[in-house]
Amino acid sequence: MLKSSLKITHFALLMSFINFVFFHYPFFKFVVNNLDYSSFNGIIIIISLVIAMLVANFFAFYLILFLSRYFGKFLLVLFFNINALAIYFINTYSIIIDESMVGNILNTNYGESSSFFSFRLIVYIIFLGILPSIYIIKTKIISVSLKKFLTTFSLTLLFLIVLIFVNAGNWLWIDKNSKTLGGLAMPWSYSVNTSLFYIHKYKKNEKEILLPKAVIKDNKKSVVVLVIGESARSQNFSLYGYKKNTNPYLSKTDNLYHFNAIASATYTTGGVKSILDYKKTDALYEILPNYLYRNHVEVIWRTSNWGEPPVHIKNYQKKDALLPYCKGEQCNYDEILLTRLKEQILSSKKNKILIILHTSTSHGPTYSKKYLPKFEVFKPVCNSVELGNCSQTELINAYDNTIVYTDYILHNIIEDLKQLKNYNSAMIFVSDHGESLGEKNLYMHGLPLSIAPKEQYEIPFIVWVSDPKKQIKPNKVVSQNYVFHSVLKFLNIESPIYNEDLNIFK
């Protein structure tokens, strides 16, 4: 029976123990799966990590509670409730709460976040968050003298230092896996990584680094439609040899090419930035739409998604802005991005046009809600947000239907471009990242690239051109950075930062 009043030392120990028991199964599951736990050294690492976790959290909780019991309680309540949310997503989708995942969470809009709602999530919050919070709030904490606090504090700190040096021989293993371990340690995974996210975001957004001036070399009417896919992995496209016919339209399209491609990140913000950057970089260089718009190209951005770097153009259109001009049930899906697209191209007074369509078609977990009912060609499908509750067949069927719908959308874009007889046209489709569908018990995306499976970074890169004489280089593997230079080449724009090696066109 838990006592209603405890000394601050005992309370901090109890909170550390409960935090350990409730929220660290994934942490130690990863540890056991990634070392030889039957060896003496493996046993030492596991025991050391258990002790370090308990003592380090006690150390932090003890310090916070001594400085302010009320603020300390507030933080513990906050920690337990966020821990409950975090552990739900870790257990359900096998994610890791690193800095990039924090960025995903902070950039997620309401529509996307609401798709994760489930009864199981409520259970997690009530039993792992709310109930411990009630106990924390009601418990009376008996403080200790400053002398006793300093003694306990110093001895705990000394113990942690000794523990670190005793494990000097294991530093290499811990350092190698530090990103994953840090992303599974509660509550420090999101606490530390949220701070790092905002620090890095502030540094990146201090000032966009402008690229050198570009020059349009001719007056020929040219248009490129760049479609940024969401969570599309190449292995589920029949163009790439998939046994199910997920590309009934594109497979019959002339002048269509596809490349094996590797994503630079396994999350939306990183993947989209890479598609729009002229090179692989963490710096905030001027992205493709901003660069071309500043150099007198007509640029139109339409989106049903989120997570792009700052876009500085006149025609930035979210799907809500297109809704008044769209009629039919397709307006609730990504087809809305095609509304009056051809008309907008024809109304432009400029000869060079770039259109970017940022879709959300294959984003989980609600794959079955991302396409019109008539595109549900593979059955049965998974309708649950708790993907582990579905059979892999149901899950893959639902996901494959999103690829069938993507195929249809790309087909419609190509058909619109074919009608623009006075334009030299191209369509480029490239995904921000891939997706796990239960392989190795992993779901969705967002694992650090260093440990992510190929399903999360092998992506489609599909190109269509209106001119059958336009030749394509025989590249075996391309990256997302090829988009920037290929668009410059197709629109015949000269720039000092143009890289011929990253261009797909001859």
C-alpha positions in Angstrom: 0.0 0.0 0.0 1.5 3.4 -1.0 1.9 5.8 1.8 0.2 9.2 1.8 3.3 11.0 3.1 6.9 10.3 2.3 10.3 11.8 2.9 11.6 13.6 -0.2 14.4 10.9 -0.6 11.9 8.0 -0.5 9.5 9.8 -2.8 12.2 10.5 -5.4 13.3 6.9 -5.2 9.7 5.6 -5.6 9.1 7.9 -8.6 12.3 6.7 -10.2 11.3 3.1 -9.7 7.8 3.5 -11.0 9.1 5.5 -14.0 11.6 2.6 -14.6 9.0 -0.2 -14.4 6.3 1.6 -16.5 8.3 3.1 -19.3 11.6 1.3 -20.0 10.6 -2.1 -21.4 11.4 -0.9 -25.0 14.8 0.5 -23.8 15.9 -2.9 -22.3 14.4 -4.9 -25.1 16.7 -3.0 -27.5 19.7 -3.6 -25.2 19.0 -7.3 -25.0 18.5 -7.6 -28.7 21.7 -5.8 -29.6 24.3 -7.4 -27.3 25.3 -10.9 -26.2 23.3 -10.9 -22.9 24.7 -14.4 -22.0 28.3 -13.1 -21.9 29.8 -11.7 -18.8 30.3 -8.3 -20.5 26.7 -8.3 -21.7 25.4 -9.0 -18.2 27.6 -6.1 -16.8 26.2 -3.7 -19.4 22.6 -4.6 -18.6 23.0 -4.4 -14.8 24.9 -1.1 -15.2 22.2 0.4 -17.3 19.5 -0.7 -14.9 21.4 0.9 -12.0 22.2 4.0 -14.0 18.6 4.5 -15.1 17.3 4.2 -11.5 20.0 6.4 -9.9 20.1 9.0 -12.6 16.3 9.6 -12.5 16.4 9.6 -8.7 19.2 12.2 -8.9 17.1 14.5 -11.2 13.8 14.0 -9.4 15.5 14.5 -6.0 17.1 17.8 -7.1 13.9 19.2 -8.7 11.7 18.3 -5.7 14.2 19.8 -3.2 14.3 23.1 -5.1 10.5 23.3 -5.2 8.1 20.6 -4.2 5.2 22.2 -6.1 7.1 22.7 -9.3 8.7 19.3 -8.9 5.2 17.7 -8.6 4.1 19.6 -11.7 7.0 18.3 -13.7 6.5 14.7 -12.5 2.8 14.9 -13.5 3.9 16.3 -16.9 6.6 13.6 -17.3 4.3 10.7 -16.5 1.5 11.8 -18.9 3.9 12.5 -21.8 5.7 9.3 -21.0 2.4 7.5 -21.3 1.8 9.0 -24.8 5.4 8.3 -25.8 5.5 4.7 -24.7 2.2 4.1 -26.5 3.7 5.2 -29.8 6.9 3.4 -29.2 5.1 0.1 -28.4 2.5 0.5 -31.2 4.7 1.8 -34.0 8.2 0.9 -32.9 9.4 4.5 -33.2 12.3 6.2 -31.4 11.9 9.6 -29.8 15.0 11.3 -31.3 15.4 14.9 -32.5 14.0 14.2 -35.9 10.9 12.4 -34.4 10.4 15.4 -32.1 10.3 17.5 -35.2 7.7 15.3 -36.8 5.5 15.5 -33.6 5.8 19.3 -33.3 5.0 19.8 -37.0 2.1 17.4 -37.1 -1.3 19.0 -37.8 -4.5 18.2 -36.1 -5.9 16.1 -39.0 -2.9 13.9 -38.9 -2.6 13.6 -35.2 -6.3 12.8 -34.7 -5.9 9.7 -37.0 -3.8 8.1 -34.2 -6.6 8.2 -31.7 -7.6 4.8 -30.3 -9.1 3.2 -27.2 -5.7 1.6 -26.3 -4.2 5.1 -26.3 -6.8 6.2 -23.7 -5.9 3.1 -21.6 -2.2 4.1 -21.6 -3.0 7.6 -20.6 -5.3 6.7 -17.8 -3.2 3.9 -16.2 0.3 5.1 -16.9 -0.3 8.8 -16.8 -3.4 10.0 -14.9 -3.5 7.4 -12.0 0.2 8.0 -11.1 -0.5 11.8 -11.4 -3.2 11.6 -8.8 -0.9 9.8 -6.4 1.8 12.4 -7.0 -0.5 15.3 -6.4 -2.0 13.8 -3.2 1.2 12.6 -1.6 2.6 14.9 1.1 6.4 15.3 0.7 8.4 15.7 3.9 11.5 17.8 3.2 15.0 17.2 4.6 17.7 19.6 5.9 20.1 21.3 3.4 23.0 19.3 5.0 21.2 15.9 4.4 20.2 17.0 0.9 23.8 17.9 0.0 25.2 14.7 1.4 22.7 12.5 -0.5 23.1 14.6 -3.7 26.9 14.4 -3.5 27.0 10.7 -2.9 24.6 10.0 -5.7 26.6 12.1 -8.1 29.8 10.4 -7.0 28.2 7.0 -7.5 27.2 7.9 -11.1 30.7 9.1 -11.9 32.2 5.8 -10.5 29.6 3.8 -12.5 30.6 5.6 -15.7 34.3 4.9 -15.2 33.7 1.3 -14.2 32.0 0.9 -17.6 34.9 2.5 -19.5 35.3 -0.7 -21.5 31.7 -0.5 -22.7 31.7 3.1 -23.8 32.2 2.1 -27.4 29.0 0.0 -27.4 27.0 2.7 -25.6 28.3 5.4 -27.9 27.5 3.4 -31.0 23.9 2.9 -29.8 23.6 6.3 -27.9 21.0 7.8 -30.3 18.6 4.8 -29.9 19.2 4.5 -26.2 18.6 8.2 -25.7 15.5 8.0 -27.8 14.0 5.3 -25.5 15.0 6.7 -22.1 12.0 8.4 -20.4 11.6 11.3 -19.8 14.9 12.4 -21.3 14.2 11.3 -24.8 11.7 14.0 -25.6 13.0 16.5 -23.0 16.5 16.7 -24.3 15.6 16.2 -28.0 12.9 18.9 -27.8 15.5 21.4 -26.5 17.9 20.3 -29.3 15.2 20.6 -31.9 14.4 24.2 -31.0 18.1 25.2 -30.6 18.9 23.8 -34.1 15.7 25.3 -35.6 16.6 28.7 -34.2 20.1 28.4 -35.7 18.8 27.2 -39.1 16.1 29.9 -39.3 18.3 32.8 -38.4 18.7 33.6 -42.1 18.1 31.7 -45.3 21.3 31.4 -47.3 20.6 32.8 -50.7 22.0 31.0 -53.7 23.8 32.8 -56.6 21.7 34.5 -59.3 20.3 32.2 -62.1 19.6 33.1 -65.7 16.8 31.8 -67.9 18.5 30.8 -71.2 15.5 30.7 -73.6 11.8 31.7 -74.0 10.5 28.3 -74.8 7.4 27.4 -72.8 8.3 24.7 -70.3 6.5 23.3 -67.2 7.6 20.9 -64.6 5.2 19.3 -62.2 7.1 18.0 -59.2 4.9 15.6 -57.1 6.3 15.0 -53.6 5.0 11.7 -52.4 4.4 10.8 -48.8 5.6 7.5 -47.3 5.7 5.8 -50.7 8.2 2.9 -50.8 9.4 1.7 -54.2 9.1 -2.0 -53.5 5.3 -1.7 -53.6 5.2 -0.2 -57.1 4.7 -2.7 -59.9 7.0 -0.5 -62.0 9.8 -1.7 -59.7 8.9 -5.4 -60.1 6.2 -5.7 -57.4 4.0 -8.8 -58.1 0.7 -7.0 -57.5 -0.4 -4.5 -60.2 -0.3 -1.3 -58.3 0.5 0.8 -61.4 -2.2 0.0 -63.9 -1.9 3.4 -65.6 1.8 4.3 -65.4 2.8 0.8 -66.6 1.1 1.7 -69.9 2.4 5.2 -70.2 4.9 6.2 -72.9 8.0 8.3 -72.2 8.0 7.2 -68.6 11.2 6.4 -66.7 11.9 5.2 -63.1 15.0 5.2 -61.0 16.1 3.4 -57.9 16.4 6.1 -55.3 17.5 6.5 -51.7 15.9 9.0 -49.3 18.2 11.3 -47.2 15.9 10.9 -44.2 13.1 8.7 -42.9 10.8 11.5 -41.8 8.9 14.2 -43.7 10.7 17.4 -42.8 14.1 15.9 -43.6 13.0 14.2 -46.8 11.2 17.2 -48.2 14.1 19.5 -47.5 16.4 17.1 -49.3 14.2 17.0 -52.4 14.3 20.8 -52.5 17.9 21.4 -51.6 20.7 21.7 -54.2 23.0 19.5 -52.1 23.0 17.3 -49.0 23.2 19.8 -46.2 21.8 20.6 -42.8 22.2 24.4 -43.5 19.2 26.4 -44.5 20.0 27.2 -48.1 17.5 28.7 -50.4 15.2 25.9 -51.6 14.2 25.2 -55.1 10.8 27.0 -55.2 12.2 30.1 -53.5 15.2 30.1 -55.7 13.3 29.9 -59.0 10.6 32.3 -57.9 13.3 34.9 -57.0 14.7 34.3 -60.5 11.5 35.0 -62.4 10.0 31.5 -62.8 6.3 31.0 -62.1 6.2 28.8 -59.0 3.0 27.3 -57.6 2.9 25.1 -54.5 -0.2 23.1 -53.6 -0.3 20.9 -50.5 -2.4 18.5 -48.5 0.6 17.9 -46.3 3.0 19.8 -44.0 6.7 19.8 -43.0 8.3 21.7 -45.8 11.0 24.3 -45.2 9.9 28.0 -45.3 8.3 28.6 -48.8 8.6 32.2 -50.0 6.4 32.4 -53.1 3.2 34.1 -54.1 1.1 31.1 -55.1 1.2 28.9 -52.0 -2.1 27.0 -51.8 -3.4 24.6 -49.1 -6.2 22.3 -50.1 -8.7 24.4 -48.3 -8.1 27.2 -50.8 -8.9 24.8 -53.6 -12.1 23.4 -52.0 -14.5 26.1 -53.4 -13.4 25.2 -57.0 -13.7 21.4 -56.5 -16.8 19.3 -56.8 -17.3 15.6 -56.0 -16.1 13.1 -53.4 -12.5 13.3 -54.8 -12.3 16.7 -53.2 -11.7 15.0 -49.8 -8.6 13.3 -51.1 -5.4 14.3 -52.8 -7.1 14.7 -56.1 -8.1 18.1 -54.9 -4.5 19.3 -55.7 -5.3 18.8 -59.4 -8.3 21.2 -59.3 -8.0 23.7 -62.2 -4.3 22.9 -62.5 -4.2 23.0 -66.3 -6.1 26.3 -66.3 -3.6 27.8 -63.8 -0.7 26.8 -66.1 -2.4 28.4 -69.1 -3.2 31.6 -67.3 0.5 32.2 -66.4 2.2 35.0 -68.2 5.6 33.4 -67.8 7.3 30.9 -70.0 9.0 28.8 -67.3 6.7 27.2 -64.7 7.4 24.9 -61.7 4.4 23.4 -59.9 4.9 21.4 -56.7 2.2 19.1 -55.4 2.9 17.9 -51.9 0.6 14.9 -51.3 -0.2 12.8 -48.2 -1.6 9.7 -50.0 0.3 6.9 -48.3 0.7 8.4 -44.8 -0.3 6.0 -42.0 -1.7 4.7 -39.9 -5.1 5.3 -41.6 -4.1 4.0 -45.0 -7.6 2.8 -45.8 -8.9 6.4 -45.5 -6.4 7.9 -48.0 -8.2 6.8 -51.2 -11.7 6.8 -52.7 -13.6 3.5 -52.1 -13.4 2.6 -55.8 -9.6 2.3 -55.5 -9.9 -0.4 -52.8 -8.8 -3.1 -55.3 -6.9 -5.2 -52.8 -9.0 -6.7 -49.9 -9.3 -7.3 -47.0 -7.8 -4.1 -45.6 -6.7 -2.9 -42.2 -9.0 -0.2 -40.7 -7.3 0.1 -37.3 -4.9 2.8 -36.2 -3.2 0.1 -34.1 -1.4 -1.5 -37.0 -0.2 -4.5 -34.9 -3.8 -5.6 -34.5 -4.1 -6.2 -38.2 -2.7 -9.1 -40.2 0.2 -8.1 -42.4 -1.9 -9.0 -45.4 -4.6 -6.5 -44.4 -2.0 -3.8 -43.7 -0.2 -4.3 -47.0 -3.5 -4.4 -49.0 -4.6 -1.0 -47.5 -1.2 0.4 -48.2 -1.1 -1.0 -51.8 -4.4 0.7 -52.5 -2.8 4.1 -51.7 -0.2 3.3 -54.3 -3.0 2.4 -56.8 -4.5 5.8 -56.0 -1.1 7.5 -56.4 -0.8 5.9 -59.8 -4.2 7.3 -60.9 -3.3 10.8 -59.7 0.0 10.8 -61.6 -1.8 9.5 -64.6 -4.2 12.4 -64.5 -1.4 14.9 -64.2 0.3 13.4 -67.2 -3.0 13.5 -69.2 -3.4 17.2 -68.3 0.2 18.0 -69.4 -0.3 16.2 -72.7 -3.0 18.7 -73.6 -0.6 21.6 -73.3 0.6 21.3 -76.9 2.7 24.6 -76.7 4.6 23.5 -73.6 7.6 21.2 -73.2 6.4 19.3 -70.1 7.7 17.0 -67.5 6.3 15.3 -64.4 8.7 14.1 -61.6 7.4 12.0 -58.7 9.7 11.4 -55.7 8.8 10.3 -52.2 10.0 12.0 -49.0 10.8 8.6 -47.4 9.5 5.0 -47.3 7.4 3.0 -44.9 7.6 -0.1 -42.7 4.6 -2.4 -42.8 5.2 -4.8 -40.1 8.6 -6.2 -41.3 10.8 -6.9 -38.3 7.8 -5.7 -36.2 8.3 -2.1 -37.4 5.6 0.2 -38.5 5.5 3.5 -40.4 8.8 5.5 -40.5 11.1 7.8 -38.5 13.9 5.5 -37.4 17.4 7.0 -37.5 18.7 6.4 -41.0 21.7 4.6 -39.6 19.5 1.8 -38.2 16.4 2.1 -40.4 15.4 -0.9 -42.6 15.5 -0.4 -46.4 11.6 -0.2 -46.5 12.0 3.3 -44.8 14.5 4.8 -47.3 14.2 3.0 -50.7 11.8 5.3 -52.6 10.3 5.7 -56.1 11.7 8.3 -58.5 9.5 8.4 -61.5 9.8 10.8 -64.5 7.6 11.5 -67.5 8.5 13.8 -70.4 6.2 15.1 -73.2 8.9 15.0 -75.8 9.8 11.4 -76.8 13.2 12.7 -78.1 14.1 13.9 -74.6 16.7 11.4 -73.5 17.3 10.2 -69.9 20.7 9.3 -68.4 21.0 5.6 -67.5 21.4 6.2 -63.8 21.2 3.1 -61.7 20.7 4.8 -58.3 19.8 8.5 -57.7 19.2 10.6 -54.6 16.6 13.2 -53.8 19.1 16.0 -54.6 18.8 15.1 -58.3 15.5 16.9 -58.3 17.0 20.4 -58.0 19.5 20.1 -60.8 17.1 18.1 -63.1 14.5 20.9 -62.9 17.1 23.5 -63.7 18.2 21.5 -66.7 14.7 20.9 -68.0 13.7 24.5 -67.7 17.1 25.6 -69.2 18.1 27.7 -66.3 21.8 28.5 -65.9 23.2 28.7 -62.4 26.7 28.6 -60.8 25.5 25.9 -58.4 24.2 23.6 -61.1 25.7 20.1 -60.9 25.6 18.1 -64.1 26.3 14.9 -62.2 23.0 15.3 -60.3 20.9 15.8 -63.5 18.9 12.9 -65.0 18.4 14.5 -68.4 20.9 14.1 -71.3 
